[in-house]
Amino acid sequence: MKKNRIKLLLTCGDIAGIGPEIILKIFNKTDLFEKYDIKICADEWMFTNYLTIPGLKNLPEGRFENLGIKEFNFTSGKSTKKTGEVSAISIYRSVELCKNQKFDGMITLPISKESINSAGFKFPGHTELIGKILNEKPVMMFYSNKFIASLITSHIPLKKVYKKISEKIITEKVMQLNGILKSDFKIKNPKFGILSLNPHSGDNGLLGDEELKVIIPAIKKLNKNNINAIGPFASDGYFGLKNFKNFNVTIGMYHDQILNPFKLLCFEDGVNFTGGLSIVRTSPDHGTAFDIAGKGIAQISSTLSAIKLAAKIASNRKDKNVKI
């Protein structure tokens, strides 16, 4: 057994979703549990239902950080208030263990926002919940071998986006990302491609003036602070011409502007990384997939990428004792 392995913790996600199946497949069919010191923040009984799936013969004995939750019946594919509560408890416990340096990083399996909110945890997603627990300011990032991306706004209605972007917000977020790319990804001089908000970058004010009044002034301010930011680019041409290949990171103004092309291009290996935290947190870039839960067809590629990225970032931080 290798010494000084990176220690990683997997949350269980919503146990009625595909999270437990993915974890068991990784344990039974890969060597990652040995390459890294991986444990699962859950109780063993939550996984026994999934041993009926062909090829999943063994539970990861000795690999559970038990939550001590009394056993209850649940059905694969049917999320409930109770399974939402379990997923939240797993997140809280994992953050605590990472904060106390028992683990080098955590990988969160998919949750149901509806179920976790019905259980009394009122947050729109992992990023906001973990930020609240730590009282830190997280930034949502998306990583694959094809490109890295981030957002100025995240989980808000589209009609509110224009009210939530400003020169100050864009400048501060890109400056934060600049530090994250240097420390966690070891990119010495990150190059940022900044997308516009309006079609055709606003057509010089004809289709909206946010580019003229907000985005361009922010880019100029970033350049004055020696940050290599270029734009704004109309997103259709930017992705259509594969201009993202010319930048270390692409910055979008709203959720679907980034997530639509990212999932189209990087669905199999895409990873959600929460930057700006004192702990390392990644997750697969897909949801609970209740429609296929328990059927044995869930794919593990995105979670494999999330585990490897968490290990890479944790290793980068250990090398330089990076503080975020």
N, C-alpha and C positions, 0 to 999 in steps of 0.2 A: 504493500500500500504506500502510495506516495506521501511524503511528508510536506507540510506547509501548503497543502492544497487550499484553493479558494473555497470558503464555506458559503454556500448559498441556501436560501430558504424559499420553498414554493408555497404560495397560498393555495387553498383548495378551490377557490372560486365558488360559483354556485354549484353545489354537488349534484343538482339535477341537470346540469349542463354537461358539456364535453370535457371539462377540466379533469375530473378523476380518470377518465379513459386516457386522455393524453399523458397524464403523469404515469399511469401504469404501463403504457406503451413505451415511454422513454426508459422506464426502469427495466422492463422485460426485454426490450429489443435494441438498446444502445448501451454504451459504456460510460455515459455521462455521470451516472451516480458514483462511479469510481474515479473518473477523471477529476471531477470536482466533488467536494464533500457536500452532498445535497441532502436536505431533509425537507419534510412536508409538514406544514403547519395545519394539522388536522388530526382527527381521531381515526384509528384504523378501521372501525366499523363503517365509516362513510364510504369506503372503497370496495367492500366485499361484494356488493351487488354487481360490480363491473367485472368480476372474475369469470363470469359466464361468457364473456366475449372471447372468441377463439384466439389463442396465442397469448392470452394474459393469464398465466398460471400462478404467478407468485405475487404476494404483497411485499412491499419494501420493509420487511421487518427490521425494527431498530432504527427506522428512518422517520419516525413520526414525532413531532413536537406536539404532544397531546393538548387538546383544548379542554378536555374534561366535560364535554357536552353529553348529556344523557341520550342514549340511542332512541331514535324515532323513525317511523316509516316514511319513506319518500319514494317518488316514482321518477325515473329518468324522463326528462323532457317536460316535467311539470314543476315549474318553480313556484315556491310558496313563501309566505312571510317567514317561516321557520328556516328554509334554506337560505333566504336572504340574510337572516340574522347570523347564521353560521359563517357565511362569506364575510360579513363585516367583522365578526370576532376574529376570524383568521387574519384579516388585514391588520387590525389593531395590535394583535399579538405579534405579528411579523415585524411591524414597525418598531415595537418596543424592543424586540430581540436584536434588531439591526442597530437601533439607536444605542443600545448597551454593548455594542460591538461583539455580540455572540455570533453574528454572521456578517459576512462582507457585503452581502447584497441580497435583495429579494426579487422574486419573479412572481407577478400576480396573474393567476388564471382568471378567465372571464367571469364577470358578475352580471346579475340582472339589476339594472338601475331601479326598475319598478319594485322588485322584491326587497332590495336593500332599503329603499325609502319607506316601503310599507312596514318594515321592521323598526322604523324610527330613526334611521340614519339619513338625515336630509342633505344629501350631496348629489350633484349631477354626475359624479364619476370618481374613479380612483385618484386621479391627479389632485382634484380639489380636496378629497377626503384625507389623503396622506399629507398634503400641505397643511391642512387644518390641525391634524394630530401633532405635527412637528412644529406648528406655528412658524412655518417657513414659506417662502414665495416660490412655488414651483413653476417650471415652464415646460409645456408639452412639446416633445420632439418625436420625430419619426425617422427611423434608421433602416437602411438596407444597403446592400453592396452597390445599388444603382444610384441612389441619392439620399441625402439627409434633408429633412424639412422641419419647419416649425410654424407657429401661428401667432398672430397678434391678438386675436380673440379666439375663444375655444367653444365651450358649450353654452352658447347664447342664441336666441332667435335671430334669424337673418335681418329682420326689420330693426334690430337694435345695434347692428354692427357699426354703422357709420357714426353712431353716438359714442362708441367705445374705442375709437381709434383717434389718436392725437399725435402731434409731433413728439411730445414728451413720452407717451406710452411706447411708440415705435422705437424711439432712440434708446430708452432704458432697456427695453426687451432685447434689442439687437446687441447692445453692449453686454448684457448678461449672457447672451448666447455666445458672444465672442470669447468670454472667459471660460465658458463650459467647453467649447470646442478645443480650446488650448489645453485645458487641464485634463478633461476626460477622454478626449479623442486624439490628443497630441498633434493637433493641426497648428502649425506655428503662426500662420497669417491667414486666417479664414477669409474666404471670399463669399460675400452674400449677394444673392439674386433676390431683389425685392419686387413682389408682384403688386399690380395696381388693384384698386377696389372696383372701379367701374369698367364697363366694356371699352375696348380700344384705349385703355388708360385715360378715359374721360374725354378723348378727342378735343384736347385743349379747352376743356370747360363745357363743351356742348352736351356731354353725357354725364356730367357730374364734376364738381370742383375739388374733391378730396385729394386728388393727385397734386393739384396746384397749391392748395392751402395747407396740406398736412404731410403727404408722403414725400414729395420732393424736398421740402424744407428739412424733413427728418434725415433724408439721405445726405443732404449737404452738411448737416450738423455732425453726422456720423463720420463723414469723410474728414472733417476738420479735427475729429478726435482720432485720426489715423486708423479708422476702421474701413475696410475695403468693401463698401456697399454700392451696388449699381442697380439702377431701375428708375422709375417703375416699369415693369413689363406687363403687357396684357397676357393673361394666363393662357388663353387658347393658343396663341402663337408660341409662347414660351415652351409649353409642353409639346405642341405639335412639331416644332423644330428641334426638340430635345435640347433646348438651351440650358436646361438644368445640369447637363453634363459639364458645363463650363464653370460651375460654382460648387463650393464645398457645402453650402446649405441654401435652400430656397425658403423664403419667408412669405407666407400667405396672410391675407387679412382676415379670413374667416374659415371655419371648419371644412366645409365641403370643397373649397377652392384647392385645398391641399389633399384632403383625404380621398377624394374621387380619383385623381391621377395616381396617388401613391398606392392605393389598393389595386388599381388596374395594373400598374407596372410591377408592384412588389408584394402581392398578396401572399405568396408562398413563404417569403423570407422576411417580410416586414416586421419591425419591432417598434413598440411604443416605449420611449425612454423619458422618464421624468427628470429633467435637468434642474439644477439649482438647489438640490436638497443635500443635507448632510449625510444621507444614506443613498445607496444605489438601488434604484427600482426600475425594472423593465417589465414588459408584458408582451404576449403575442398580439398581433394586430388583427384580431378577429373577436367575435362575440361568443356567447354561450351556445349558440346553434342548438337550441332545444329540439328542433325538428329532426336532428340526427343523433341526439344523445342516446347512448346505450346501444347503438346499432353497429358499433365496431368500425365505422368508416371515417372517424375524425382524423384529420391530418396533424402530424406533430411538427412539421417543418418550421412554422413560425415560432413555436415555443422553444425548439432547439436553438434557433437564432437568438431568442431572448435570453436564454441561459448563457450562451457563448458571449453575447454582448455584455451582460452583467458581469461575467468573469473578467472580460477584457477591461472594462471600466474600473472594476474593483482593483485589478492588478495595477492599472495606471495610477490610481490614487495611492496605493501602497508604495509605489516606487518613489513618489515625491512627497508623501504625506500631505496630499492636497486637502485644503480646507475650502469648502464651498459656502 
